[in-house]
C-alpha cells in the first residue's frame, strides 16, 4: 500500500496510577529522522523507542512527544544535595570576601540555589514503565500509519490521473509525429514545383532531404521510453511499499525524455503537448516528494 510521509497519531496507555501519553506527527524528509521528546525519568527508554518506531516508519521526519504520570499518593519526596549546597556556600563566601561585602548568607539563600533541594518521584518500577511506554508508542505509531496510508491512497489516485493524462499526450505525439514527415515532404515538393515549374524533380535528393529531417525530429525512442516509465510508475504505485525514491528517479527520467521531445519538435501542436507533458511530470514530482 502506498503511504504518505504526512501523518498524526496519539495514544494513551495506563496501569493503575501510571499513565503514558504519546503523540507523534510526521512530515516528508529524504531519510528517516526521529525527534523524541520525553521526560528525564524516561531517558533510559529512548533507544527502545527508536527501535520500535523503525518497525512502522522507514522515511520521514517524525516528532514524538511522550508524557508520563504517576498519580499514586506519596510517591514524591524532597531530595537535598549537600555537596552542591557546600559548593554554593563556598562560592558565595568567596564573592563576599573578594568584593569586601558583608557575608549575609542564610539557609534560605542556599535552599533557593538551583538543584540544592529538589522534589523527585520515588523509584518506580522500570519494567511496568517500559511496558506502558512501548504499548503507547505502538498505539500512536499504528494511528500514524493509518493516517499516512489514507493520505497515500489519495496521493496514489491523484498520481494515476496525472499518469493517464501523460499517456494521452504521449499517444497524441506518437500519432502526430509521422504526419509531420509526410507534410514536410509535400512542402518540399510543392516549393520545388513553384520554383522550377515543370523541370524534372530529383526524387533521390528529396528523399535524402526528408530522411535528414526525419532523423532530426524523430522522437520514437523518447516516446517508447516515456511509455515504459509511465507503465513502471503505475506498477510501482499498485504494489506500494516504500517506493518514494524509486518514483522520484522514474520521474526524473520522464522529464529527461519530455525535454528531448520538446527540443526536437518543429510542430506547434506537438510542442504544446510536450509542454503539457512536462507540466504533468512536474506535478507528479511534487506529489512524489511526500511518498514514503
C-alpha positions in Angstrom: 0.0 0.0 0.0 1.2 3.5 -0.9 2.0 5.6 2.2 2.4 9.4 2.5 5.0 10.8 4.9 2.5 13.1 6.4 0.5 11.8 9.4 -0.5 12.1 13.0 -1.1 9.6 15.8 -2.0 9.7 19.5 -2.4 7.0 22.1 -2.6 6.7 25.9 -1.8 3.6 28.0 -2.4 3.3 31.7 -2.0 0.8 34.5 -3.1 1.7 38.0 -2.0 5.2 38.8 0.5 5.3 36.0 -0.3 6.8 32.6 1.7 7.3 29.5 0.6 9.6 26.6 2.3 9.5 23.2 1.7 11.9 20.4 3.5 11.9 17.1 3.4 13.7 13.8 5.4 13.3 10.6 6.3 15.2 7.5 8.3 14.5 4.4 12.0 14.0 4.6 14.6 12.4 2.4 15.6 9.9 5.1 14.2 8.7 8.5 14.7 11.4 11.2 13.3 10.7 14.7 12.9 13.6 17.2 11.9 12.2 20.6 11.0 14.4 23.5 10.3 12.6 26.7 10.6 13.2 30.5 14.1 12.9 32.0 12.8 10.0 34.0 12.2 8.0 30.7 15.6 8.8 29.1 16.7 5.2 29.5 14.0 4.1 27.1 15.0 6.3 24.1 16.8 3.5 22.3 13.9 1.2 22.8 11.5 3.8 21.4 13.7 4.4 18.3 13.9 0.7 17.5 10.1 0.3 18.0 9.3 3.2 15.6 11.5 1.8 12.9 9.1 -1.1 12.7 6.4 1.3 11.5 8.2 4.1 9.6 11.0 4.0 7.0 11.1 7.6 5.8 10.0 11.0 7.0 10.7 13.4 9.8 8.8 12.1 12.9 8.4 14.2 16.0 7.4 12.2 19.1 6.1 13.7 22.4 5.9 11.5 25.4 4.5 12.3 28.9 4.4 10.1 32.0 2.3 10.5 35.1 2.2 8.5 38.3 -0.8 9.8 40.3 -0.2 7.5 43.2 -0.3 9.1 46.7 3.0 9.6 48.5 5.2 8.8 45.5 7.2 12.1 45.7 9.9 13.1 48.1 12.3 16.0 48.8 15.9 15.4 47.9 18.8 17.5 49.4 22.2 17.7 47.7 24.7 18.5 50.5 27.7 18.6 48.1 26.2 21.1 45.9 25.0 23.2 48.9 28.6 23.3 50.2 29.8 24.5 46.8 27.2 27.2 46.6 28.1 28.3 50.2 31.9 28.4 49.4 31.2 30.4 46.2 29.0 33.0 48.0 31.6 33.3 50.8 34.4 33.9 48.3 32.4 36.5 46.5 31.8 38.4 49.8 35.5 38.2 50.7 36.8 39.3 47.3 34.3 42.2 47.0 34.6 43.3 50.6 30.9 42.7 51.2 29.1 41.6 54.4 28.6 37.8 54.4 24.8 37.7 54.8 24.3 34.2 53.5 21.3 32.4 55.0 20.0 28.9 54.8 17.1 30.1 52.6 19.6 31.5 50.1 21.3 28.2 49.8 18.0 26.3 49.5 16.9 28.5 46.6 20.0 27.8 44.7 19.4 25.5 41.6 19.3 21.8 42.3 20.2 22.0 46.0 16.7 21.0 47.0 14.6 19.0 44.5 11.3 17.2 44.5 11.6 13.8 43.0 9.4 10.8 42.5 10.3 7.7 44.4 11.9 4.9 42.5 9.3 3.5 40.0 9.0 0.0 38.5 11.0 0.2 35.3 9.5 -2.9 33.9 6.0 -1.5 34.2 7.1 1.8 32.8 8.8 0.2 29.8 5.7 -1.9 29.1 3.4 1.1 29.2 5.7 3.3 27.1 6.1 0.7 24.4 2.4 0.0 24.4 1.6 3.7 24.0 4.3 4.1 21.3 2.9 1.2 19.3 -0.6 2.5 19.6 0.4 6.0 18.4 2.5 4.6 15.6 -0.4 2.5 14.4 -2.6 5.6 14.3 0.2 7.5 12.5 0.5 4.7 9.9 -3.3 4.7 9.3 -3.3 8.4 8.5 -0.2 8.0 6.3 -2.0 5.2 4.4 -5.2 7.2 4.0 -3.2 10.1 2.6 -1.2 7.7 0.5 -4.4 6.4 -1.1 -5.4 9.9 -2.1 -1.9 10.6 -3.5 -2.0 7.3 -5.5 -5.3 8.2 -7.0 -4.1 11.6 -8.0 -0.9 10.2 -9.5 -2.8 7.7 -11.6 -4.9 10.5 -13.0 -1.8 12.5 -13.9 -0.2 9.5 -15.5 -3.4 8.9 -17.6 -3.1 12.5 -18.9 0.5 11.9 -19.7 -0.4 8.8 -21.7 -2.9 10.8 -23.7 -0.2 13.4 -24.5 2.3 10.6 -25.5 -0.3 8.9 -27.7 -1.1 12.2 -29.5 2.6 12.9 -30.2 3.1 9.3 -31.3 0.2 9.6 -33.8 1.2 13.1 -35.0 4.9 12.6 -35.5 4.7 10.5 -38.8 2.3 13.0 -40.2 5.0 15.8 -39.8 7.4 13.9 -42.1 4.7 13.5 -44.8 3.8 17.1 -44.5 7.4 18.2 -44.7 7.9 16.1 -47.9 4.8 17.6 -49.5 6.0 21.1 -48.6 9.4 20.5 -50.3 7.9 19.1 -53.5 5.4 22.0 -53.7 8.2 24.5 -53.2 10.3 22.9 -55.9 7.4 23.0 -58.3 6.8 26.6 -57.6 10.5 27.4 -58.2 11.2 25.2 -61.2 7.8 24.8 -62.8 7.9 21.6 -64.9 11.5 20.9 -64.6 12.3 17.3 -63.7 12.5 16.8 -59.9 15.3 14.8 -58.4 13.4 12.3 -56.3 16.5 10.9 -54.6 17.5 14.4 -53.5 14.1 14.9 -52.0 14.2 11.5 -50.3 17.6 12.4 -48.8 16.4 15.8 -47.5 13.3 14.2 -46.0 15.4 11.4 -44.4 17.7 14.0 -42.8 14.7 15.9 -41.5 13.1 12.7 -40.1 16.3 11.8 -38.3 16.4 15.3 -36.8 12.8 15.3 -35.5 12.4 11.6 -34.7 11.2 11.1 -31.2 10.3 7.4 -31.4 12.9 6.3 -28.8 11.8 9.0 -26.4 8.2 8.1 -26.7 8.9 4.4 -26.2 10.9 5.2 -23.1 8.2 7.6 -21.8 5.5 4.8 -22.2 7.8 2.4 -20.4 8.4 4.9 -17.5 4.7 5.6 -17.1 4.0 1.9 -17.0 6.7 1.3 -14.5 5.4 4.1 -12.2 1.8 2.7 -12.4 3.0 -0.8 -11.5 5.1 0.6 -8.6 2.1 2.5 -7.2 -0.1 -0.6 -7.5 2.5 -2.6 -5.5 3.1 0.1 -2.9 5.5 -0.1 -0.1 8.5 2.3 0.4 8.8 3.5 -3.2 9.2 7.2 -2.9 12.8 7.3 -4.0 12.1 4.9 -6.9 9.2 7.0 -8.1 11.4 10.2 -7.9 14.0 8.5 -10.1 11.4 7.5 -12.7 10.0 11.0 -12.8 13.5 12.4 -13.4 13.8 10.0 -16.4 10.4 11.1 -17.7 11.4 14.7 -17.5 14.6 14.0 -19.5 12.6 12.3 -22.3 10.0 15.1 -22.4 12.7 17.7 -22.6 14.3 15.9 -25.6 11.0 15.6 -27.3 10.3 19.3 -26.9 13.7 20.2 -28.2 13.4 18.1 -31.4 9.9 19.0 -32.5 9.1 21.7 -35.1 5.4 21.3 -34.9 3.3 23.7 -32.8 0.7 21.1 -31.7 3.4 18.6 -30.6 5.2 21.4 -28.8 2.0 22.2 -26.9 1.5 18.6 -25.9 5.2 18.2 -24.9 4.8 21.3 -22.6 1.6 19.8 -21.1 3.6 16.6 -20.6 6.4 18.4 -18.8 3.8 20.2 -16.6 2.2 16.9 -15.6 5.6 15.4 -14.8 6.5 18.3 -12.6 3.2 17.9 -10.7 4.0 14.2 -10.3 7.4 15.0 -9.0 5.9 17.4 -6.4 3.5 14.7 -5.2 6.1 12.1 -5.0 8.2 14.2 -2.6 5.6 13.2 0.1 5.5 9.5 -0.6 7.4 7.2 1.8 
